[in-house]
Amino acid sequence: MFRLLRYMKKYWYIAILAPIFMIIEVGMDMFLTKYMQLMVDDGISIGSMDNIIHYGLIMIGILVLGVAGGMLSNIFTNISCYKFGNDLRKAVFTKIMDLSIHQADKFKTGSLVTRVTNDITQIQNMIAMCLRGLIRSASFFVLGIIFTLSISKNFGGVLLVVLPLEIVLMIIFMAILFPVFKKIQDKLDKVNTVVLENVQGSRVVKAFSKEQYEYNRFVGVNYDYTEKVLFVSKITAFLSPLLNLIVYGGQIIIYYMGGTVIVDAFKNGITPTLMVGQITQAITYITMICMSLLMLGMTFTMIARAYASASRINEVLDEKLELIDGNLDIALIEDKDKGTISFEHVSFGYPGAKEDILKDLNFKVKKGETIAVVGSTGCGKSTLVNLMVRLFDTKSGTVYINGHDVKEYKKEDLHKIVAICLQKAELFAGTIEDNIAFGKPDATLDEIKWAARVAQAEEFILGKDEGYQEVVTEKGTSLSGGQKQRMSIARAILRKPEILIFDDSTSALDLVTEAKLYQAMKADLSYVTKIIVAQRIATAKNADRILVLDKGVIESFGTHDELMENSLVYKDIYLSQLKREEE
């Protein structure tokens, strides 16, 4: 947890002011109690109005200083803690963005959301509690003992009885609660995961009428989470009454001891060594001391929760990145290499898989070529193109883009050169213009319209009431599958990459619209190398060459006519699709 405090380093000068002003507030509270005693004993008890007014004015001044100290302490605490939380949240989010897909899947989406939100909030609250509550309770504890003993040394015996009882009680409770806090956060992960899955997959849930099943899933994980929280609540529900019992016991002893001194003095006709105001003052101090221990207990409870949260955040921050940026200067790339792709003995397997999904792939693509990739489901087509944009790293072998190993590039530079359009079009809440310009925020409206025309999206966009300013709902639920795909294609085209990849990203388009798209790209993007993952032979056959994958190896690589003669796999796919069309 202490490692995370480095994010507070920039704000130490603000954070240090919080306990300073808190000590001022505590000091004023202690003096306020002292002057209340003086008002009772030297003013009210003897009927001296002058003393009452005198001490009253002093108390008002002390009260103003105390309130000012408390307010300033709160302000500086909030500023430093929120800035700390902001920086830590950005650091964790940045790390999540740098994780490979496999690493992100390992943590699970719901868990990552919990860590970025709830876990960081727990740490933020703990620091705030330490800056305010810990300093406040420690100050009350120390000053309370000093002021109590200054009234009467005999009251030290009461403290020797009360304080150990409170400390032992809190140690027992903390020992019970500490192990539970990490379990609470883990249970919250599962709740968030189920909620996110159902929000993101709501259409599938409704389509299969699985609402009751998903409801039961949610009820199950929510019950587990609630049970853990209730367990903590039940335990803490006992703590406060038991501590109060000890406090009230101490007060009764003080009243008895002080009352005995005063009664004996009156019986013997002498001036008592203790006054009523002093007894009240001692009771107030002992209550402060006991309450400070309770506050310390609450602080340690928050520290325990924050410790569990910190360990979960450190798991993310300490995750060793699988995809490390290179330092290639793309300005040094030679023109003859631009737009070229080369795979040399490339193999890849997903973690935990028994065998590699891609095995010893070797092929080259020239600048401006259009290459279609076909094969049966699960043969590795999407994995192949994902290696080109370095969503994964190869298990062995090398992928070359523009004559350089993809590992040599900074990710940002690589994605300027290579644009990929996925089958599942991801849109964001905002206007159509904003969504198309996502990959190139500085694009002009004319550039956006050009990309939309090439992607065959302009017609349906202009049919909207607001045109390019039409607001798209989150995930693009207000658009059809084909419309979302065309917007996603326009987004990729807008970047004017040297290499453009379609990962089955025209699957929702009819053949006529798809043909128009490829004609427009041939006219406007002839210089761009295109890799097209296709399920339909009608899409693939017009490519310059077609790469046929079968069980992770290249079965054939050539033109449509060549493959019809030499590739049994390609011919089977072609004939099966032709038969379906005839039927």
Steps between C-alpha positions, in 0.01 A plus 500: 500500500784740580612484137173661395572799722751617239197642320458733800854630459398796285249613762700451821508873569118505492460174689730610784281803569201277579642345821651833606158668498345187651739527797391863539135388507574229758699742715212746497259221602722414796527864611127547449439222753747664741323836481161331545637368830620847600161650411325244721738517797605868491187648349173311539583333836587831670253717303769717335346654185829668411677164489215344301524775235881490503523125452209505257679745267817293516297188414347675199849588375618141556190370322563722195862384478394136538235526228747675267760230566248224430376661179850559364602146595203361307573719197867402477416135561242494223725681251798268556293180512293571190810599304672182621198292397490672161868426430479141620186437297671636188805281565290186539288584195813562292641165611174326408517658155854361460404145600475244226157355426602180677612690811179706512293182465695346788383775737145509357317820413289519815807465721687773312201735535489432875871567535489829310197623694422340836851386596657838432217669690576274800866609498402863451263483799766329710751779433237760585425312821869489590555870431195597705381214720833343589660833593186610682464181703874477579501864615190450714653185648832660599367841607203340675728292722721802579206725588326226702809432711547875549163507676576205728765231493244261652307502170797320345375181665173531311692534174705188585175303525302650213765531227632139503142370484428716195826407328450124552141527377603679181784255431253212519258671264772599252636144495153380401437768237836538323480176294146579386572825314681345201219248469251788487687660208520165320125451543441853368707406193257220423198728541649753258594227253145364485354851464742592219440173316126556507521865396733417211315183400144613569384421146625143521341453841165626371526306173539173691254598777767449765395791719403271789823304472710818504289639784575186701872539422491858624302407811760234580808722476321793660393276790861389554617864499220611732572217743862609536403864548233404755754288687723806540200713597391249765847485652541879505149534645630336818816709517351844566262394784776302673738795479228731631447261789868533592483881463192529720665272755799735509270801542323337793833431667605866449172623647545266797861601562433873458176487697674321787769771517242782505268331755789416735627859478157642589470256792838610633428868435793547265531622141480204260802433278261435212220724380185402311629664182824304522311171533293590194820600323666166584196307376510696174870424456458129574210486254724668241775247568265204464335643190843562352572129540171422327598735220841331482319169467291637215816635338671162521187341353525736205872429474420129483246554221740731320780246537287238326414752228864608464612141446242466221613825337864396526410177322406714199790746529752218552375295206794464265401634160506243223503765226792742544535797267804511272683820409503489120499841330241450225654789305788262419276246322596478134231567239556162334399324823184702570181299482680165510426208733712194566450198728810292565453168683221646714331279757251604766302328773259641757597457867372169632431356153630150431633587155586808296223655293753625241794283397813609315335754266711646218369747242562849359261775388605777261398865522151568362401133483159383611529170684197300612531253787255209502459178692268311728384637834775487763786456254675819623392770252430768763809401697707549185392862450515572875872421486538765228371773734677339795202424715708193584867410462610194309605187684782463250597658170468862391229720350643779283305815414670742259815291525526522880406263781170617652672484842729786392209743466336716758139382509376847403725507193407146397131584514556805282644269236252214545128556555274208588125484468345230718193290427330628814476874443553689824329840506492756778237738631535817294431628150562308178773753423669435835491124449653511153766747617588284803830388349585845364353770726648785294329386178302763307134449417594461132739216590230334710251526215756354259557200729124452536454505120770239445351284778152527339371662820412844363156403369361378831675782691336769286170321555523579871324813628825654625730344241857481629387664825252221572564366850591132519389315811752303705617189310316634194172331591310752286676374185479176304791257486588605146489870589730446797745304287509772235567767764778283642646461149480878444687551829784275381511652149514854641844431645636437146720215621761324292343165589126448551363184661139383486437220751174373348378856542259492203306196622184708562510665154306371203703395196406810298611744774813295561589509129455880494726528806783307338463693174524830691805379692665386177449849356588708807738270691691321225830573677381333823582136573178322597461183704143368492390218728194361324241231559346544155687388191314773311694748713834323463514401135564851366810545718844500337586189697324276750665341803329176607546400864425146613557387858750779561719447194500659154333241279526713183578855389408628154230646276142374489562308178821346631335389821205347317753276331744434784321542836254236617411708808422812296308302240289332771415838656413645159279207396322483837416873485393470136270214592342701784439793264332272245277354769 
